[in-house]
Amino acid sequence: MDIPTGRQGRSRGYGIVEFNTAEEAHAAVTRMDGHALGDRTITVREDKAPTKAAVGGKKLNSAVLSDAPAGGDGCRCYFGNLAWETTEETLITHCTGFGMNVVQAEVARQSGGRSKGWALVDFATAEEAQDAIERMHNSDVQGRSIIVRVERPGAGAKGARVETRPENSSGLQIVVRNLPWTTTSEDLRQVFQQVGNVVNAVAVCHTDTGRSKGWGTVLFETREQAQAAIQGFNGVELEHRPMQIKLDRFD
């Protein structure tokens, strides 16, 4: 049994229980879903995330990645905003559909085997990695608009790509990523008004379909409120997805 906690040691409001057989797990779902536990009604369902045993059976091109990509700097990409059930094989298949050849891929997982919602993918050359970013950033994988960017080996590392867009942060606005695709602007407002007066909240959507991109922005009245939002809600789950919150550097 595993009860995940946030950075401050506080429960994230869910737990993972493994049974000896599928029959026992099914019986637990049937008997306990909707059951009262303390003063709360619990939800019990099958966890679709791969277990440790499943993670151990990776294919060659989904092996554990080394500290640096074989092709050198610029060949590794970060894939974010992934669904819990997205595996290495899912990403490799997705890349293949765009004509991209993956050297290897690894989905980041917690100690219990559950996905953290992001992955690292290696390509043969930096040019192929850049092509993958241009083609697949904001593409759809299992109902999620994914983030694809180059994975930097470290701040200030020699040869690392430098952001050419000048920073111009007011310190008042935060960027919230890894949101459920059902999240609306009003949902964001309701969540973050707990730490201060929200001037504006926007769940960013695709212009053609109106579907959420899985991230949004929240503008506060003061810098202190923005920092309180980052400290209080970064890593906190919204509909089973841990929010990734940073100060907006370009607002």
PATOR-498719 format. One record per residue (C-alpha): residue number from 1; x negated, y negated, z negated. Coordinates in pm, whole numbers. Last residue first. Example, Ala and Ser with C-alpha at 12.3 -4.5 7.8 and 13.67 -1.06 7.14 Angstrom:
<rs>
+-----+--------+--------+--------+
:   i :     xx :     yy :     zz :
+-----+--------+--------+--------+
:   2 :  -1367 :    106 :   -714 :
:   1 :  -1230 :    450 :   -780 :
+-----+--------+--------+--------+
</rs>
This chain:
<rs>
+-----+--------+--------+--------+
:   i :     xx :     yy :     zz :
+-----+--------+--------+--------+
: 251 :   -398 :  -3823 :   1863 :
: 250 :   -722 :  -3659 :   1978 :
: 249 :   -876 :  -3489 :   1677 :
: 248 :   -550 :  -3345 :   1547 :
: 247 :   -631 :  -3219 :   1196 :
: 246 :   -611 :  -2843 :   1176 :
: 245 :   -345 :  -2585 :   1095 :
: 244 :   -330 :  -2216 :   1186 :
: 243 :      6 :  -2078 :   1071 :
: 242 :     21 :  -1715 :    957 :
: 241 :    297 :  -1537 :   1155 :
: 240 :    563 :  -1335 :    968 :
: 239 :    846 :  -1585 :   1027 :
: 238 :    623 :  -1872 :    915 :
: 237 :    331 :  -1736 :    718 :
: 236 :     95 :  -1954 :    515 :
: 235 :   -260 :  -1949 :    653 :
: 234 :   -289 :  -2329 :    652 :
: 233 :     14 :  -2452 :    458 :
: 232 :   -104 :  -2629 :    141 :
: 231 :   -452 :  -2744 :    237 :
: 230 :   -352 :  -2854 :    587 :
: 229 :    -28 :  -3017 :    471 :
: 228 :   -208 :  -3194 :    186 :
: 227 :   -461 :  -3330 :    436 :
: 226 :   -179 :  -3475 :    648 :
: 225 :    -13 :  -3623 :    338 :
: 224 :   -339 :  -3788 :    231 :
: 223 :   -385 :  -3934 :    578 :
: 222 :    -56 :  -4121 :    538 :
: 221 :    279 :  -4153 :    716 :
: 220 :    268 :  -3807 :    870 :
: 219 :    271 :  -3679 :   1231 :
: 218 :    331 :  -3308 :   1301 :
: 217 :    214 :  -3134 :   1617 :
: 216 :    313 :  -2805 :   1780 :
: 215 :    203 :  -2459 :   1883 :
: 214 :    342 :  -2134 :   2021 :
: 213 :    395 :  -2253 :   2377 :
: 212 :    771 :  -2264 :   2322 :
: 211 :    997 :  -2191 :   2618 :
: 210 :   1164 :  -2483 :   2796 :
: 209 :   1126 :  -2293 :   3124 :
: 208 :    969 :  -2553 :   3356 :
: 207 :    830 :  -2799 :   3100 :
: 206 :    674 :  -2530 :   2882 :
: 205 :    729 :  -2620 :   2518 :
: 204 :    542 :  -2801 :   2238 :
: 203 :    717 :  -2798 :   1899 :
: 202 :    712 :  -3167 :   1807 :
: 201 :    737 :  -3329 :   1464 :
: 200 :    749 :  -3705 :   1404 :
: 199 :    727 :  -3942 :   1109 :
: 198 :    725 :  -3662 :    851 :
: 197 :    733 :  -3807 :    499 :
: 196 :    528 :  -3587 :    271 :
: 195 :    441 :  -3240 :    143 :
: 194 :    780 :  -3064 :    164 :
: 193 :    853 :  -3259 :    483 :
: 192 :    625 :  -3003 :    642 :
: 191 :    862 :  -2708 :    672 :
: 190 :   1180 :  -2898 :    762 :
: 189 :   1002 :  -3106 :   1026 :
: 188 :    850 :  -2798 :   1183 :
: 187 :   1191 :  -2628 :   1201 :
: 186 :   1336 :  -2945 :   1356 :
: 185 :   1077 :  -2931 :   1632 :
: 184 :   1182 :  -2575 :   1704 :
: 183 :   1016 :  -2240 :   1627 :
: 182 :   1150 :  -1949 :   1833 :
: 181 :    809 :  -1876 :   1989 :
: 180 :    674 :  -1802 :   1641 :
: 179 :    389 :  -2044 :   1565 :
: 178 :     23 :  -1948 :   1598 :
: 177 :    -85 :  -2313 :   1604 :
: 176 :     -6 :  -2627 :   1403 :
: 175 :   -189 :  -2945 :   1505 :
: 174 :   -198 :  -3221 :   1243 :
: 173 :   -143 :  -3595 :   1273 :
: 172 :   -232 :  -3880 :   1039 :
: 171 :   -611 :  -3874 :   1053 :
: 170 :   -601 :  -4136 :   1327 :
: 169 :   -824 :  -3921 :   1544 :
: 168 :   -996 :  -4046 :   1858 :
: 167 :  -1238 :  -3780 :   1974 :
: 166 :  -1389 :  -3830 :   2318 :
: 165 :  -1309 :  -3560 :   2577 :
: 164 :  -1635 :  -3401 :   2693 :
: 163 :  -1631 :  -3115 :   2443 :
: 162 :  -1981 :  -2971 :   2455 :
: 161 :  -2044 :  -2618 :   2577 :
: 160 :  -2302 :  -2425 :   2381 :
: 159 :  -2647 :  -2406 :   2538 :
: 158 :  -2831 :  -2449 :   2212 :
: 157 :  -2602 :  -2396 :   1917 :
: 156 :  -2467 :  -2717 :   1762 :
: 155 :  -2174 :  -2540 :   1601 :
: 154 :  -2193 :  -2168 :   1659 :
: 153 :  -2168 :  -1900 :   1928 :
: 152 :  -1881 :  -2086 :   2099 :
: 151 :  -1596 :  -1868 :   2223 :
: 150 :  -1467 :  -2017 :   2548 :
: 149 :  -1096 :  -2077 :   2547 :
: 148 :   -774 :  -1882 :   2599 :
: 147 :   -460 :  -1960 :   2397 :
: 146 :   -164 :  -1731 :   2456 :
: 145 :    202 :  -1813 :   2521 :
: 144 :    362 :  -1521 :   2338 :
: 143 :    645 :  -1297 :   2463 :
: 142 :    434 :   -986 :   2504 :
: 141 :    154 :  -1177 :   2677 :
: 140 :    254 :  -1496 :   2861 :
: 139 :     -2 :  -1728 :   3020 :
: 138 :    -93 :  -2050 :   2836 :
: 137 :   -462 :  -2009 :   2927 :
: 136 :   -482 :  -1723 :   3179 :
: 135 :   -606 :  -1864 :   3507 :
: 134 :   -833 :  -2149 :   3399 :
: 133 :   -967 :  -1962 :   3097 :
: 132 :  -1028 :  -1644 :   3298 :
: 131 :  -1215 :  -1845 :   3565 :
: 130 :  -1437 :  -1988 :   3290 :
: 129 :  -1513 :  -1635 :   3168 :
: 128 :  -1586 :  -1521 :   3523 :
: 127 :  -1830 :  -1810 :   3569 :
: 126 :  -1997 :  -1734 :   3235 :
: 125 :  -2072 :  -1385 :   3364 :
: 124 :  -1979 :  -1023 :   3290 :
: 123 :  -1677 :  -1102 :   3072 :
: 122 :  -1636 :  -1045 :   2700 :
: 121 :  -1303 :  -1074 :   2516 :
: 120 :  -1260 :  -1180 :   2154 :
: 119 :   -920 :  -1140 :   1988 :
: 118 :   -652 :  -1324 :   1793 :
: 117 :   -331 :  -1256 :   1600 :
: 116 :   -487 :  -1119 :   1280 :
: 115 :   -385 :   -767 :   1380 :
: 114 :   -306 :   -519 :   1104 :
: 113 :   -563 :   -245 :   1040 :
: 112 :   -542 :   -250 :    659 :
: 111 :   -869 :   -443 :    628 :
: 110 :   -731 :   -716 :    854 :
: 109 :   -781 :   -702 :   1227 :
: 108 :   -949 :   -903 :   1502 :
: 107 :   -869 :   -760 :   1847 :
: 106 :  -1183 :   -652 :   2035 :
: 105 :  -1255 :   -659 :   2406 :
: 104 :  -1519 :   -522 :   2641 :
: 103 :  -1663 :   -586 :   2987 :
: 102 :  -1332 :   -717 :   3119 :
: 101 :  -1282 :   -750 :   3495 :
: 100 :  -1041 :  -1026 :   3598 :
:  99 :   -802 :   -995 :   3892 :
:  98 :   -518 :  -1166 :   3708 :
:  97 :   -340 :   -835 :   3647 :
:  96 :   -672 :   -696 :   3525 :
:  95 :   -673 :   -959 :   3251 :
:  94 :   -331 :   -845 :   3129 :
:  93 :   -437 :   -479 :   3137 :
:  92 :   -747 :   -562 :   2933 :
:  91 :   -536 :   -761 :   2689 :
:  90 :   -287 :   -477 :   2635 :
:  89 :   -569 :   -223 :   2603 :
:  88 :   -729 :   -432 :   2329 :
:  87 :   -398 :   -431 :   2145 :
:  86 :   -106 :   -674 :   2115 :
:  85 :    144 :   -550 :   1854 :
:  84 :    103 :   -847 :   1620 :
:  83 :    165 :  -1090 :   1906 :
:  82 :   -131 :  -1303 :   2010 :
:  81 :   -164 :  -1677 :   1946 :
:  80 :   -534 :  -1666 :   2035 :
:  79 :   -772 :  -1521 :   2295 :
:  78 :  -1130 :  -1641 :   2238 :
:  77 :  -1360 :  -1593 :   2535 :
:  76 :  -1714 :  -1454 :   2565 :
:  75 :  -1936 :  -1508 :   2869 :
:  74 :  -2040 :  -1866 :   2785 :
:  73 :  -2369 :  -1770 :   2624 :
:  72 :  -2526 :  -1445 :   2745 :
:  71 :  -2398 :  -1157 :   2958 :
:  70 :  -2422 :   -905 :   2675 :
:  69 :  -2203 :  -1120 :   2453 :
:  68 :  -2354 :  -1216 :   2114 :
:  67 :  -2278 :  -1079 :   1768 :
:  66 :  -2192 :   -739 :   1916 :
:  65 :  -1835 :   -643 :   1996 :
:  64 :  -1666 :   -340 :   1843 :
:  63 :  -1552 :   -118 :   2130 :
:  62 :  -1262 :   -206 :   2361 :
:  61 :  -1443 :   -128 :   2686 :
:  60 :  -1535 :    222 :   2567 :
:  59 :  -1184 :    308 :   2454 :
:  58 :  -1075 :    267 :   2097 :
:  57 :   -971 :    558 :   1877 :
:  56 :  -1070 :    409 :   1542 :
:  55 :   -800 :    144 :   1567 :
:  54 :   -534 :    415 :   1566 :
:  53 :   -670 :    564 :   1245 :
:  52 :   -688 :    220 :   1084 :
:  51 :   -321 :    166 :   1166 :
:  50 :   -190 :    -16 :   1472 :
:  49 :     74 :   -289 :   1414 :
:  48 :    432 :   -184 :   1486 :
:  47 :    533 :   -181 :   1120 :
:  46 :    867 :     -4 :   1088 :
:  45 :   1126 :   -210 :    905 :
:  44 :   1225 :   -304 :    552 :
:  43 :   1376 :   -642 :    467 :
:  42 :   1412 :   -720 :     98 :
:  41 :   1696 :   -894 :    -81 :
:  40 :   1553 :  -1116 :   -354 :
:  39 :   1621 :  -1169 :   -725 :
:  38 :   1414 :   -872 :   -839 :
:  37 :   1417 :   -631 :   -549 :
:  36 :   1765 :   -598 :   -398 :
:  35 :   1798 :   -346 :   -111 :
:  34 :   1867 :   -482 :    238 :
:  33 :   1646 :   -218 :    398 :
:  32 :   1581 :     40 :    126 :
:  31 :   1762 :    359 :    228 :
:  30 :   1725 :    360 :    607 :
:  29 :   1377 :    205 :    614 :
:  28 :   1250 :    439 :    342 :
:  27 :   1401 :    740 :    523 :
:  26 :   1222 :    639 :    843 :
:  25 :    891 :    622 :    656 :
:  24 :    950 :    964 :    503 :
:  23 :   1029 :   1112 :    844 :
:  22 :    720 :    952 :    998 :
:  21 :    509 :   1143 :    748 :
:  20 :    262 :   1076 :    468 :
:  19 :    386 :    722 :    408 :
:  18 :    211 :    386 :    450 :
:  17 :    340 :     70 :    279 :
:  16 :    265 :   -280 :    410 :
:  15 :    369 :   -584 :    207 :
:  14 :    537 :   -918 :    262 :
:  13 :    576 :  -1256 :     93 :
:  12 :    238 :  -1410 :    160 :
:  11 :    131 :  -1341 :   -197 :
:  10 :    -81 :  -1612 :   -358 :
:   9 :   -456 :  -1552 :   -393 :
:   8 :   -546 :  -1910 :   -304 :
:   7 :   -666 :  -1813 :     43 :
:   6 :   -342 :  -1630 :    115 :
:   5 :   -245 :  -1280 :      4 :
:   4 :   -162 :   -957 :    185 :
:   3 :     18 :   -685 :    -19 :
:   2 :   -128 :   -347 :     86 :
:   1 :      0 :      0 :      0 :
+-----+--------+--------+--------+
</rs>
